[in-house]
Amino acid sequence: MNHSKKMKRQRLFLLVGMLVSSMMMMAQPLEYQNVWCADKGNGTYVNPVINGDFPDIDVVRVDDTYYMVSTTMYHFPGATILKSKDLVNWEYCANPLEKVLNNDAYNLLKGKHHYSQGMWASSLSYHDGKFYLYFPCSTWSEDSQSILLTATDPEGEWKLKRLSEGYHDPGWLFDDGENGDGGLYVACGINDIWVNKLHPKSMVKLSSKKVLSVGDKGLEGTHMYHIGDYYYLYATYNHGDYVNYFTSSQTIFRSESPMGPYEECPYRVFYDSAIHQGALIETQTGEWWTMIFKDAGPIGRVPFLEPVKWVDGWPVIGKNGKDVCANLASYKKPDVGKTYEKKYLPTNDAFVDTELGMQWQWNHNPDNSAWSLTERPGYLRLHTVNVTTDLNYARNSLTQRIIGYSPNGTSSQNYKTNFGTVKVDLSGMQDGDVAGLAVFQNPYSFIGVKMEDGKKYLYSERCTFDSQKLKKEESLKGDEVTADVIYLLAYVNFGTNLCRFYYSYDNAKWKSWGTTMTMRYTLDYFVGQRYYLFNYATKKVGGYVDFDWFTTERNFSEEAYGIQGPSSIEQVKQERKLPDDGLYFDLQGRSVSEPTQGLFIRAKDGKKVLFP
């Protein structure tokens, strides 16, 4: 072989290799880029550890796993529990609260609602092989409830018990440690803090004592601990009015007896940028940390992780009461004995499973007969449920928290934008129906489609809810929508607090349209900004829309991300010539001829069957 032929062959092999390599790279699914992970990958982390609305934190460690609960108000299923191996990387564990009550207010009927109420601050404990999750609901209203959820497996079944007395901003202590007396104590209250002793089995109150009275300083969020020789009440001074975000602080009291008397720490243990209220945690290696949240404006109340050192029986938190990750700094992760992989909370959903992901929650109680992931496999179908003129009262609006992508201290001009996009099939709409995508707090705004006189039009609204009085500030009717499928996009930036909307017919060419909004955080809803997927009737129920997917990626397709849609039951039966009887599907849509333990869907009628 001469030199020229050899060179040509080498070039040919090189070109073939490059082509094969390129094809392999093209075939590999893309990874999600718009995610939040506080883990820097070098042994350090940044704050917030979770960049979304997870307030009123309590954390408990069971063996090598940490569990965190947060307030979810009027969203169901609620009482969200996250889990972690290292206090930095968190994932969803459970939403154990199915509902509080089944009445008009929780069902958004007859002009009633439970905005700013519902499930409030909770306490999460682990005692004698069982998890205890307690919280009051809609305190000081006619629907006030006192709920205790228990489970042996946090990802399994939770049992609900209603207690006869409520405890505001509770901190439960099963005093079964080395120096404990075996009792169950509940600290609670606002300004006047009470310690109640309960029977650890029956939960009947045995005694109660007011142990603190501080006047009108907003003292609440109390968690109770027995550490060494002292009982501690770890609490917040909530001076914040949620307009000026820099006044709340964290304090702690101690006593040698659970019923007091208590002395207050001579200094505020944390006093920085309205970061306050949460839990103290000891790792399995003996380190101490606290998880508290920051009142961060429209995004909501976001969890921060701070180290704790004990000096003379008092905790020194963060960097002498300041955030260790201030000014974009990172800090050494907790020592938990091992290194764990990075995690992030999911936001994207192509609706190919037969159950909703745990990032989704309904606004108030859902009507489960009016939505489906199986009527049209690979789509979320939302039927209209009630007749209303306002999104505020539209039942079966599906929500998820809007996650931030920039660490604490990022300047407004450098804050990364969040994009929420839906692909929706409008062919099932009826006259008077309104469907679309909203960004929801006070005010809320949306881009959608409204059907009038047999034609569909672009439609957008912005509404305020000041003092819980709904006011429609702006409504826009746009061009006729002649296509059955439309893409709707929300642009959200927590640096500028601006929200605006776009639409497209091909997921490529986008046009700005609709109301714009300056986002706020007010107590009228008392949650951070959320995305809403909705469909409501203004004339009569009966219509529906199909959401194909929701994404927070700027450019998205199911093919690019390797998402395979589920095969229909009839298609699988025809292809495999399988009979109706004995055919089941798992929750990922795969056919199973002989189900093992777990939950499966029976092919012949679509019903869920639990195999023991």
Helices and strands as residue ranges (DSSP letters): H 3-27, E 44-45, E 58-62, E 65-69, E 75-76, E 81-84, E 90-94, E 123-127, E 130-137, E 145-151, E 159-162, E 171-174, E 184-188, E 192-198, E 205-213, E 219-227, E 230-237, E 249-255, E 263-264, E 275-282, E 288-295, G 297-299, E 301-311, E 314-317, G 326-328, E 331-332, E 361-363, E 371-372, E 380-383, G 391-393, E 398-401, G 412-414, E 418-425, E 433-440, E 444-452, E 455-464, G 466-468, E 471-481, E 485-493, E 498-504, E 511-512, E 517-518, E 530-537, E 544-551, H 569-576, E 584-585, E 591-592, E 598-602, E 608-611
